[in-house]
């Protein structure tokens, strides 16, 4: 592995590492969430080496949540491509915090930059879809709820395996 530091392209959308161009991480992700996603990415890469069955999906989720895959973070965030990033961020953050839960605003801040509040409806919608599929559990005051049936603050946690 090279100790060479990544060189950003002039537009900042990519970095060059060992002569190869890679998509850069979305710079609008707050540092604490970026670090959680990087930690999950590194754990997922270790799981790939260990041959775990879900490891490649975990890598994809972390890279998508970081903006390194999927819909380009520098383009307008619309459509199903952006929903994929929301879902990936939910899955990656809930894996990272396996023993606790996340707030929908954590996801919105991760994918929404300075306009994260405008992303809350999208995050709640995608969370509801993931919950309906059994991928996550939505809780309110510690009790599982159906997102469409409640108002107010909720938490998201991984569904039991």
N, C-alpha and C positions, 0 to 999 in steps of 0.2 A: 504494500500500500504506500502511496506517495505522501510525503509530508507537505507537498506543494499546496498553497492556499488557493482556493477557487478564485478565478478571475471573472468578475461580472462582465457581461456584454454591455455595450454603450447604453442600450435601452433598459438594462437591469432585469430583463425577463429571463435570462439564462446565465449560467456560470460555465466556465471552461475548466475542466479538470483533466489533467494528463492529455490535453489536446482534444478532448471530447466535449461537446456542448450538451448540457443538461438543463432542464427547466429549473429555475430558482424557486426557493421557498417564497410564498407570499409574504412580503415584508410588513403587511398590515396585521399579521397575527401577533397578539400581545405575547411578550417573551415567556410568561409563565405557561401559557397554553402551547406555544411553540415547543418549549422544552418537554412538556408532557407527551406531545406527539412524537418528538424525536426519540424520547425514551421508549415509547411503544414501538416505533420503527426498529430501533436497535434490538429490542426483545423479540420482535417478529423475525428479524434477520437471524438471530440466534436459533429461533424455533425452526427456520428453514434448514439450517445446518443440522439440527437434531432430527429432522424428518417428520416434524409434527404435521398432521393432515391439514390444519387450517392456516398454516404459517404464511403461505403465499397470499391468501386473502387478507390476512392481517397487514402484510407489507403494503398491499395495494390500498387498503383503507388509510393507513398512516400517510402514505405518499399523496393520496388524493386529498386528504384533509389538509395537508401542508401546502397544497396547491401545485405540487410537482407532477401531478397527473390529472387527467380529466379536463374539464372546462378551464381554459386559461384564466388565471386570476386577474389579469390586467384588462380583460374584456368585460363588457356589461354582464352582470350576473342574472341571467334569465333562463328559464326552461329546465328540462329534465337533467341536463348536464350539471346544472348548479344543485339540483336536488340530490344528485349523486354525491356531491361534495358534502352536503349537509349530512346525509346518511352516513358517509364514511367518517365524518368528524364525530358523530354520535357513537358509532361503533368503536372507534379508536379511543375516545375519551372514556367511555364506559368500561372498556377492557383495561385501560390504564388504572382506573379507579375501581377495580373489581370489587373491593370490599366496601365501597360506599356508592354514592350516586353523583350525578351531575345536574346542574341547573340548565334549562334550555338557553338561558342567556350566555352560559359558557360557550355553547355551540355558536350562537349568534356572534359573539365577540371574536371567536376563532375564524369564522368565514366572512364576517361582515365589515371588518375594518371600522372606520369612524362612524359608518352608518349602520351599526349593528342592530340598533332598535328597529329599523325598517325591515330587518330579516326575521324578527320574532314570529310573525305569522307563518312564514315559510318553515321555520324550525319546528313550530308546533304541528303544522300539517304533516311534515315528514316524520316527526316523532310518532304521531298518531298512526301513520301507515306502518312504521316499524313495529309498533306495539300490536297492531291488528294482526301482523304476521307472526308475532311471538318472539321477535328478536330482542325487544326491550320491554321493561315493565315501567309504567308511569305510576308514580305514587303522589299522594297528597296527604300531608300530616302522617306519613309513614304507612298509609294504607293504599293498596293497589286500586287504581281507578281507570275508567275509560276516559281518555282525554276529551272526547267529544261531549262528555256529560258533565264536565267540571269547569269552573271558572277559577281564576286566581293562580297562585304559585303552585308549581308541581316540580317533581324531581324525576330523573330518568336513571334507571339502573339496568345492568345486563339481565337478561332473562336467565333463569336457572338452566344449566346445561343438562 
